[in-house]
Amino acid sequence: MQKTSTRTLYEYWNTIRGSRSAPERKDIDPTKIREALANTFILELDEREGFSFRLAGSHLCTSYCRELKGRSFSGLWHERDVDAMDTLVRAVTEDHAVALITFQGTTAIHTKVSFETILMPLRHNGSTHTRLLGAMTAIEEPYWLGVQPIMEQRITGLRLIWPDDMEYQDSEREVATKVVNDVEYGNAAAPTSMPATVYGRSARRYAHLAVIDGGRQ
């Protein structure tokens, strides 16, 4: 996690969830995440349209030069990445993983900037299927950010962190195959995992995708 806003939100989420796989929406106190609030968002599920922004911080809206509330989350992504993002969202909402994503945003005049995004499960009326908590932050802030809106974005890398008690093997394979194929290899054969160590943690690596084994830190 490269950005302070990402680390702040993740550490807060991890603290308030306790032994649960995800905290309740009502557990979140915005005053406890002041450093991250401008980059924080909450997604809500519309049965017909998929996930859209229920709330979006001011810095995030500035990066897109428009209000994001009510706008589609999947609509932000390049069409080749939509299926991959849907798979990641299912890993978060159904399997209670945390997804850490980097992507490159491109403007209408082809200037580019990299972002870091985190997605975490959030309970609403006891269910984790209809809400997501996240943050999205520019890794570097060029002078034009906030003047030239981001028009297209492509995934450049991701990491999945699973809760301690997660039986993650099947979902890991599905996510790895979907994301690696969609992002980098088209319709190539399913990737083979290789053991790896990421930030001191045991992981499985599929091409550029690292899946961390368990852990809550």
LINMOFEN-V317132 format. One record per backbone hydrogen bond with DSSP energy under -1.0 kcal/mol. CO is the residue of the C=O (numbers start at 1). NH is the residue of the N-H. If there is no record, write none. Layout:
BEGIN
[[CO NH] [CO NH]]
END
This chain:
BEGIN
[[3 7] [4 8] [5 9] [6 10] [7 11] [8 12] [9 13] [10 14] [11 15] [12 16] [13 17] [17 20] [23 123] [24 27] [25 28] [29 32] [30 33] [33 36] [33 37] [36 39] [37 40] [38 60] [39 136] [40 57] [41 134] [42 54] [42 55] [43 132] [44 52] [46 50] [50 46] [51 73] [52 44] [53 70] [55 42] [57 61] [58 62] [59 63] [60 64] [61 66] [68 71] [71 53] [73 76] [74 77] [78 81] [81 85] [82 86] [83 87] [84 88] [85 89] [86 90] [87 91] [88 92] [89 93] [90 94] [91 97] [98 161] [99 119] [100 159] [101 117] [102 156] [102 157] [103 115] [104 154] [105 113] [106 151] [106 152] [107 110] [111 107] [113 105] [114 139] [115 103] [116 137] [117 101] [118 135] [119 99] [120 133] [123 25] [124 127] [127 124] [130 45] [131 122] [132 43] [133 120] [134 41] [135 118] [137 116] [142 145] [144 147] [144 148] [152 106] [153 78] [154 104] [157 102] [158 210] [159 100] [160 212] [161 98] [163 166] [166 168] [168 172] [169 173] [170 174] [171 175] [172 176] [173 177] [174 178] [175 179] [176 180] [177 181] [178 182] [179 183] [180 184] [180 185] [181 186] [185 188] [194 205] [196 203] [198 201] [201 198] [202 213] [203 196] [204 211] [205 194] [206 209] [209 206] [211 204]]
END
